[in-house]
Amino acid sequence: MLSLSCVQASYGSSQVLFDVNLDVRDGEVVTLLGRNGMGKTTTVSTIMGLVPVQGGNVTFAGQSIGSWPTYRVARAGLALVPEGRQVFPNLSVLENLIATAANRGGVLKPWNLDSVFELFPALAPLRNRSASVLSGGEQQMLAIGRAVMTNPKLLILDEATEGLAPKIRGEIWQALSRIKATGQAVLVIDKNMKALSRIADRHYILDKGRTVWMGTSTDLMNDDELRHRLLSA
């Protein structure tokens, strides 16, 4: 579904990505791991057309999308839950959810308001409340709900549970497990190895803008030296 091959990208004269390789297949949950500053968010931004591809290739559903503008990437079926959530603060929960809702791919059982409120019951009584007054956890639920309401082929989450309370993190991981059970393909960035290992099919590790490792959850959790060398702060 999604394939990055030898991708390079820069911010101005500062090159950040040197050789990123990554694949996400239909129905998979794949993680992008690495210490802070290794290029994870830049990789996601490059996929979404927010940062131009300067070398290599990004393909999605068989099409090369590396030169596409962001709106075209989104319409092709990619949905991003960005770091920091970035909900529309002046809109209500309900308005946030319906603002970008679509079913361009003709999904037989599309995500809608009822299914999002079933996924995140805490949002239902807040439907008419401004997003600006929600807690961080509620905003993250809303951001995920807004993304799935576009019925994407691939859902991307950047720092899925960063800065959230343990209880809320648990609810987010439970929701992602339910999303995976629908057959949704997901690419996720996070630091919670135990939670990621339970839901992810494969993992990629970036180091200094390069893909340096790929493997299964069993491979990752059984290699203490690898985690210490490439993932420890």
C-alpha positions in Angstrom: 0.0 0.0 0.0 2.6 2.6 1.1 6.2 2.3 0.1 9.2 4.6 0.8 12.3 3.8 -1.1 15.6 5.6 -0.4 13.7 8.7 0.5 15.7 11.9 1.1 14.3 15.2 2.4 15.6 18.6 3.8 14.5 21.7 5.6 16.2 24.3 3.5 19.9 23.5 3.4 19.6 21.1 6.3 19.2 17.5 5.2 17.2 15.4 7.6 16.3 12.2 5.7 19.1 10.5 3.9 17.9 6.9 3.2 14.4 6.0 4.5 12.9 2.7 3.5 9.5 1.6 4.8 6.5 -0.4 3.7 3.0 -0.7 5.0 0.7 -3.4 3.6 -3.1 -3.6 3.6 -4.4 -4.3 7.2 -1.0 -3.9 8.9 -0.1 -1.9 11.9 3.5 -0.7 11.4 5.5 1.5 13.8 8.2 4.1 13.0 10.6 4.2 16.0 13.7 6.1 16.9 15.1 8.6 19.4 14.0 12.3 19.3 15.4 14.1 16.3 16.0 11.0 14.1 13.6 12.0 11.4 10.3 10.3 12.3 8.0 13.4 12.0 9.9 14.5 8.9 9.2 11.1 7.4 5.5 11.5 8.1 5.5 15.1 6.8 7.2 13.9 3.6 4.6 11.2 3.1 1.8 13.8 3.5 3.4 16.2 1.0 4.2 18.8 3.7 8.0 18.4 3.1 9.2 17.9 -0.5 10.9 14.6 -1.5 14.4 15.4 -2.7 15.5 11.9 -3.5 14.0 8.4 -3.7 10.4 7.6 -4.1 7.1 7.5 -2.2 4.4 5.4 -3.6 0.8 4.8 -2.3 -1.6 2.4 -3.8 0.6 1.9 -6.8 1.0 5.7 -7.5 4.1 7.8 -7.0 2.9 10.6 -4.7 6.2 12.3 -3.8 5.4 15.4 -5.9 1.8 15.7 -4.9 0.4 18.6 -2.8 -1.0 17.7 0.6 -4.6 18.0 -0.3 -4.2 15.5 -3.1 -2.4 13.0 -0.8 -5.2 13.3 1.7 -7.8 12.7 -1.0 -6.0 9.6 -2.1 -6.7 8.0 1.2 -4.1 9.0 3.8 -5.2 10.6 7.1 -2.8 12.1 9.6 -3.2 12.6 13.4 -0.4 15.1 13.8 1.8 15.6 16.8 0.1 18.1 19.1 -3.4 17.0 17.8 -4.2 20.3 16.0 -8.0 20.0 16.3 -10.0 23.0 15.2 -10.2 25.0 18.5 -13.1 27.2 17.5 -15.3 24.3 16.4 -17.3 22.0 18.5 -16.5 18.3 18.8 -19.3 17.5 16.4 -18.2 20.1 13.9 -14.6 18.8 14.1 -15.8 15.3 13.3 -17.9 16.3 10.3 -15.7 19.1 8.9 -13.5 16.7 6.8 -15.7 13.6 6.8 -15.8 11.7 3.5 -16.1 8.2 2.0 -14.3 8.7 -1.3 -13.3 5.0 -1.4 -16.9 3.8 -1.1 -16.3 1.8 2.1 -19.3 -0.5 2.8 -19.3 0.2 6.5 -17.8 3.7 6.8 -16.9 5.4 10.0 -19.6 7.8 11.1 -20.6 9.8 14.2 -22.2 6.8 15.9 -19.1 4.5 15.4 -16.7 7.2 16.5 -18.7 7.8 19.7 -18.8 4.1 20.2 -15.0 4.0 19.8 -14.6 7.0 22.2 -17.6 7.1 24.5 -16.1 10.0 26.5 -16.7 12.3 23.4 -20.4 11.6 23.1 -21.5 13.9 26.0 -19.1 16.6 24.8 -20.4 16.7 21.2 -21.5 20.3 21.5 -18.5 21.5 23.5 -15.8 23.7 21.9 -12.6 21.7 21.2 -10.5 24.4 22.8 -11.8 23.4 26.3 -11.2 19.7 26.0 -8.4 18.0 27.9 -5.3 16.8 26.0 -6.6 13.2 26.1 -10.1 14.3 24.8 -8.4 16.3 22.0 -6.4 13.2 21.0 -9.5 11.1 20.9 -11.1 13.8 18.8 -8.1 14.0 16.4 -8.3 10.3 15.9 -12.0 10.4 15.4 -11.7 13.2 12.9 -9.1 11.2 10.9 -11.1 7.9 10.8 -14.2 9.9 9.7 -12.3 10.4 6.4 -12.4 6.6 6.0 -8.7 6.5 5.0 -6.9 3.6 3.4 -4.0 4.4 5.7 -4.2 6.1 9.1 -1.0 7.8 10.4 -0.5 8.8 14.0 2.5 10.9 15.1 3.2 10.5 18.8 -0.1 8.7 19.5 0.0 9.0 23.3 2.7 11.6 24.0 2.0 13.6 27.2 -1.2 11.8 28.1 -2.2 10.3 31.5 -1.8 6.5 31.8 -5.5 5.9 31.9 -6.0 7.9 28.7 -3.1 6.2 27.0 -4.7 2.8 27.8 -7.9 4.0 26.2 -6.1 5.2 23.1 -4.3 1.8 22.7 -7.5 -0.1 23.2 -9.1 2.1 20.5 -6.2 1.4 18.1 -6.7 -2.3 18.7 -10.3 -2.0 17.7 -9.4 0.1 14.6 -6.9 -2.6 13.6 -9.6 -5.2 14.0 -11.6 -3.5 11.2 -8.7 -4.2 8.8 -7.5 -0.6 8.9 -3.8 -0.1 7.9 -2.0 2.1 10.4 1.4 3.7 10.7 2.1 4.9 14.2 4.9 6.8 16.0 5.1 6.4 19.8 7.6 5.5 22.5 5.5 2.9 24.4 7.3 -0.3 23.4 5.0 -2.7 25.3 1.8 -1.3 23.9 3.2 -1.1 20.4 4.5 -4.6 20.5 1.0 -5.9 21.3 -0.7 -4.3 18.3 2.0 -3.9 15.7 2.9 -6.4 13.0 6.2 -4.9 12.1 8.6 -2.1 13.3 11.1 0.2 11.6 13.8 2.1 13.4 15.3 5.4 12.2 18.7 6.6 13.2 20.0 10.0 11.9 17.6 10.0 9.0 18.2 6.4 7.9 16.2 3.2 8.2 18.6 1.0 10.2 16.4 -1.9 11.4 13.1 -3.6 10.5 11.6 -6.6 12.3 8.7 -8.1 14.2 7.5 -7.4 17.8 9.2 -10.6 18.9 12.5 -9.5 17.3 12.3 -6.1 18.9 11.3 -7.2 22.5 13.9 -9.9 22.6 16.8 -7.7 21.7 17.7 -5.6 24.7 20.9 -4.3 23.2 19.1 -3.1 20.1 16.5 -1.1 22.1 19.2 0.4 24.3 21.4 1.4 21.4 18.7 2.8 19.1 15.7 3.7 21.2 17.0 4.8 24.7 17.0 8.5 25.3 
